[in-house]
Structure formats: C-alpha cells, structure tokens
Amino acid sequence: MFATLLYLLLAAPFLLILPGFFLTKIFFRSADWIEKSTATVLLSMFATYTGLLITEKILIRLTPLNTAITILIVNLICLGVFLFARNRTHSE
C-alpha cells in the first residue's frame, strides 16, 4: 500500500505536469495562469498517452519497465523541443 502510494507520488509530475509544462511554455506565452495550468495537465496527458500508444503500436508489449522508459522518453522529447524553441527565440 505504502509502496504504491510512493510510486504514484513520484510518477505524477512526470505524467501530469512536466511534458505539458514544457509545451505550454512554448505555445501559450501570454495566457492566464488558470489557462496555463489547465493546458499543462491536458497536454501532459495527451503527450504521455500518445507516447504509450505509439509504443504499443510498434508491437512492444507494455510492461512496467517499458512504460517507465516511454514516459521518460516523452518527457525528454518535450524538454528538447522546449530548449530548441527557447534557444531559437533567444538567438533571433
């Protein structure tokens, strides 16, 4: 019970916050805080689900380890897109 709760608390930011946060910083620069927080959660769920769907469609069985790796890759891709967009706007 305690281990499951700990896993949930550790996984929640990677599932519900980080991917959407990076994408929201790129697409919604002038939005209000409530719009940004809503978009963060929705974009995170969309990005994570899309990553898991792609993993399943290329015939990789979703085990807990594969799921964790896929979520990590989705977060890293979103971070990379954010850093690329930020460096591009700073150089112009």
C-alpha contacts under 8 A as a table, 3 or more apart, distances in Angstrom:
res1	aa1	res2	aa2	distance
1	M	4	T	5.26
1	M	5	L	6.36
2	F	5	L	5.16
2	F	6	L	6.15
3	A	6	L	5.00
3	A	7	Y	6.14
4	T	7	Y	5.10
4	T	8	L	6.18
5	L	8	L	5.04
5	L	9	L	6.18
6	L	9	L	5.13
6	L	10	L	6.16
7	Y	10	L	5.16
7	Y	11	A	5.97
8	L	11	A	5.14
8	L	12	A	5.90
9	L	12	A	5.46
9	L	13	P	7.75
10	L	13	P	6.86
10	L	14	F	7.85
11	A	14	F	5.40
11	A	15	L	6.15
12	A	15	L	5.06
12	A	16	L	5.66
12	A	17	I	7.37
13	P	16	L	5.38
13	P	17	I	4.86
13	P	18	L	5.99
14	F	17	I	6.06
14	F	18	L	5.44
14	F	19	P	7.10
14	F	71	I	7.15
14	F	72	L	7.64
14	F	75	N	6.98
15	L	18	L	7.14
15	L	19	P	7.53
15	L	44	S	6.33
15	L	45	M	6.72
15	L	48	T	6.51
15	L	71	I	7.23
16	L	19	P	7.48
16	L	20	G	7.30
16	L	40	T	7.55
16	L	41	V	5.25
16	L	42	L	7.88
16	L	44	S	5.17
16	L	45	M	6.07
17	I	20	G	5.65
17	I	21	F	5.82
17	I	40	T	6.08
17	I	41	V	5.83
17	I	44	S	6.00
18	L	21	F	4.99
18	L	22	F	6.31
18	L	40	T	7.87
18	L	44	S	6.90
18	L	75	N	6.67
19	P	22	F	5.45
19	P	23	L	6.38
19	P	40	T	7.61
19	P	43	L	7.08
19	P	44	S	4.93
19	P	47	A	6.86
19	P	48	T	7.78
19	P	74	V	7.13
19	P	75	N	5.24
19	P	78	C	5.49
19	P	79	L	7.29
20	G	23	L	5.02
20	G	24	T	5.74
20	G	39	A	6.90
20	G	40	T	4.06
20	G	41	V	6.01
20	G	42	L	7.02
20	G	43	L	4.56
20	G	44	S	4.11
20	G	45	M	7.78
20	G	47	A	7.60
20	G	78	C	7.99
21	F	24	T	5.08
21	F	25	K	6.19
21	F	40	T	5.06
21	F	41	V	8.00
21	F	44	S	7.59
22	F	25	K	5.31
22	F	26	I	6.73
22	F	78	C	6.03
22	F	79	L	6.03
22	F	81	V	7.96
22	F	82	F	5.59
23	L	26	I	5.22
23	L	27	F	6.28
23	L	40	T	7.57
23	L	43	L	7.27
23	L	78	C	6.54
23	L	81	V	7.87
23	L	82	F	6.61
24	T	27	F	5.24
24	T	28	F	5.28
24	T	29	R	7.39
24	T	36	K	6.48
24	T	39	A	6.59
24	T	40	T	5.95
24	T	43	L	7.76
25	K	28	F	5.94
25	K	29	R	5.88
25	K	82	F	7.42
26	I	29	R	6.55
26	I	82	F	6.35
26	I	85	A	6.94
26	I	86	R	7.83
28	F	31	A	5.51
28	F	36	K	6.94
31	A	35	E	6.08
31	A	36	K	6.18
32	D	35	E	5.28
32	D	36	K	6.20
33	W	36	K	4.98
33	W	37	S	6.05
34	I	37	S	5.18
34	I	38	T	6.12
35	E	38	T	5.20
35	E	39	A	6.00
36	K	39	A	5.07
36	K	40	T	5.93
37	S	40	T	4.97
37	S	41	V	6.49
38	T	41	V	5.47
38	T	42	L	6.28
39	A	42	L	5.10
39	A	43	L	5.77
40	T	43	L	5.36
40	T	44	S	5.99
41	V	44	S	5.12
41	V	45	M	6.22
42	L	45	M	5.22
42	L	46	F	6.15
43	L	46	F	4.96
43	L	47	A	5.97
44	S	47	A	5.20
44	S	48	T	5.99
45	M	48	T	5.27
45	M	49	Y	5.92
46	F	49	Y	5.28
46	F	50	T	5.96
47	A	50	T	5.13
47	A	51	G	6.15
47	A	74	V	6.91
48	T	51	G	5.15
48	T	52	L	6.26
48	T	71	I	6.24
48	T	74	V	6.46
49	Y	52	L	5.10
49	Y	53	L	6.00
50	T	53	L	4.99
50	T	54	I	6.10
51	G	54	I	5.21
51	G	55	T	6.18
51	G	70	T	6.44
51	G	71	I	7.19
51	G	74	V	6.29
52	L	55	T	5.02
52	L	56	E	6.19
52	L	67	T	6.99
52	L	70	T	6.50
52	L	71	I	7.61
53	L	56	E	5.11
53	L	57	K	6.08
54	I	57	K	4.99
54	I	58	I	6.29
55	T	58	I	5.52
55	T	59	L	6.94
55	T	60	I	5.86
55	T	61	R	7.89
55	T	62	L	7.62
55	T	70	T	7.30
56	E	59	L	5.32
56	E	60	I	5.35
56	E	61	R	6.20
56	E	62	L	6.55
57	K	60	I	7.28
61	R	66	N	7.63
62	L	65	L	7.91
62	L	66	N	5.62
62	L	67	T	5.87
63	T	66	N	5.15
63	T	67	T	6.02
64	P	67	T	5.07
64	P	68	A	6.18
65	L	68	A	5.15
65	L	69	I	6.20
66	N	69	I	5.08
66	N	70	T	6.05
67	T	70	T	5.09
67	T	71	I	6.17
68	A	71	I	5.16
68	A	72	L	6.16
69	I	72	L	5.05
69	I	73	I	6.15
70	T	73	I	5.05
70	T	74	V	6.16
71	I	74	V	5.08
71	I	75	N	6.24
72	L	75	N	5.13
72	L	76	L	6.19
73	I	76	L	5.02
73	I	77	I	6.08
74	V	77	I	5.14
74	V	78	C	6.22
75	N	78	C	5.18
75	N	79	L	6.13
76	L	79	L	4.97
76	L	80	G	6.03
77	I	80	G	5.01
77	I	81	V	6.20
78	C	81	V	5.16
78	C	82	F	6.17
79	L	82	F	5.03
79	L	83	L	6.14
80	G	83	L	5.14
80	G	84	F	6.02
81	V	84	F	5.09
81	V	85	A	6.11
82	F	85	A	5.23
82	F	86	R	6.06
83	L	86	R	5.03
83	L	87	N	6.04
84	F	87	N	5.28
84	F	88	R	6.06
85	A	88	R	5.04
85	A	89	T	6.22
86	R	89	T	5.29
86	R	90	H	6.21
87	N	90	H	5.12
87	N	91	S	6.12
88	R	91	S	5.33
88	R	92	E	6.53
89	T	92	E	5.42
